[in-house]
Amino acid sequence: MTYNFDKQTSRRNTNSMKWDFKPSNVHPMWVADMDFESPIEIKKALTKVVDSQIYGYAWPPNELYEVIIDRLSKNHHWKVQKEWIVLLPGLVPGLHASARVLPEDKSSIMTTTPVYYHLFRSAQTAGKKTTEVPFKRENGQWKMDFDKMKAELTQEVGMYMLCNPHNPNGRVFSRDELNELSSFCLENNVILVSDEIHCDLILDSTKKHISVASLNENIENQSITLLSPSKTFNIAGLGGSFAVIPNPEIRKKFEAAKFGIMPHMNLWQIESMMAAYQHGEPWRKELINYLKANHDYLLEEINKIPGLSMEACEATYLAWIACDHENPEEYLLKHGLGVSGAQQFNGKGYFRLNFGTQRHNIDKGLEILRKAFS
Ligand SMILES: Cc1ncc(COP(=O)(O)O)c(C=O)c1O
């Protein structure tokens, strides 16, 4: 073990959303960032910026594009061209800009719920509607319900928003599922937006992340893929992200949607993204081992608590826990635990618990859960 993920970190009074937003007697296992120090190479890259004492406008170097192209080629087996890449100051802005790419004669964006809320909120903020299709259960797994999706597909629907790996249910969608989704979009002239922010956090070693746009040239040409090193390398507060948009017309509309309301990438984003992708791999590999151990421990302990049940996550550090309490978020807050309620994702009967933290914080969370549900 080269990195010490057990090292205690103190984030209280650091302007941390996770640690400082809720009252100080609440143990925070909600918002999706981790409590670990990022790879040292990121600190070094940011220190260079700090030390310059000049924080002017940034211009992304060609090297950043090369790093992205190289990563997508090696890890995603996807050959992308420089002009397809649109740099972004955050992934959520990318979802909202995508919603504005919806063709003028269409008024609705389809997504499968429960899901990370910006996937359905982006349609609303763009003045459009959402067509929500619930996940179905099949062979003990969460699956996209293609029968229902076809049934709900009206002339209004012009876009589908996918979250893969999935927040909050932790699925890594298989090649077959993605092929089916790709066919659904192609046959019905639906633009596919794929949020793949969690793609480097695969916990189940039998699963592999597949970028849906890499499946075939047709879907590549009808898609927007959104990516970032932010979740994986714990630089979510810095925001550096990017979209890959092979189709020039879709890209032009996306660029127009962000023009003037989205800042250019700043120095912190450029430096942290490059350092993460160029030097972060050894750290990431050990992170995955640590998260997997946390996950396995949590899985066992949660399932011993009456009224709670958890299934194994294929990816992410977010556990999706079934609970028969009407409002677990509110109930647990009273017991001193901060979790994310299912209603945030347009779901019910579940809460999301963030296990991207030191083991002693997991134990503290479990202690509160045991007391609350005893
Ligand atoms: C699926 C998904 N997309 C996007 C984001 C946030 O992206 P950003 O903070 O870069 O805007 C999150 C954060 O939890 C997420 O889970």
The ligand as a Tripos MOL2 file, in Angstrom:
@<TRIPOS>MOLECULE
LIG
   16    16     1     0     0
SMALL
NO_CHARGES

@<TRIPOS>ATOM
      1 C1        -23.9590   11.4480  -12.7390 C.3       1 LIG1
      2 C2        -23.3980   12.7620  -12.2990 C.ar      1 LIG1
      3 N1        -23.1990   13.7360  -13.1940 N.ar      1 LIG1
      4 C3        -22.6980   14.9310  -12.8340 C.ar      1 LIG1
      5 C4        -22.3540   15.1930  -11.5130 C.ar      1 LIG1
      6 C5        -21.7940   16.5200  -11.1100 C.3       1 LIG1
      7 O1        -20.9290   17.0560  -12.0550 O.3       1 LIG1
      8 P1        -20.2170   18.4510  -11.8280 P.3       1 LIG1
      9 O2        -20.0060   18.6300  -10.3640 O.co2     1 LIG1
     10 O3        -18.9300   18.3500  -12.5930 O.co2     1 LIG1
     11 O4        -21.0890   19.5000  -12.4230 O.co2     1 LIG1
     12 C6        -22.5700   14.2030  -10.5410 C.ar      1 LIG1
     13 C7        -22.3090   14.4880   -9.1300 C.2       1 LIG1
     14 O5        -22.7020   13.7940   -8.2390 O.2       1 LIG1
     15 C8        -23.0710   12.9500  -10.9560 C.ar      1 LIG1
     16 O6        -23.2430   11.9540  -10.0830 O.3       1 LIG1
@<TRIPOS>BOND
     1     1     2 1
     2     2     3 ar
     3     2    15 ar
     4     3     4 ar
     5     4     5 ar
     6     5     6 1
     7     5    12 ar
     8     6     7 1
     9     7     8 1
    10     8     9 2
    11     8    10 1
    12     8    11 1
    13    12    13 1
    14    12    15 ar
    15    13    14 2
    16    15    16 1
@<TRIPOS>SUBSTRUCTURE
     1 LIG1         1 GROUP 0 **** ****
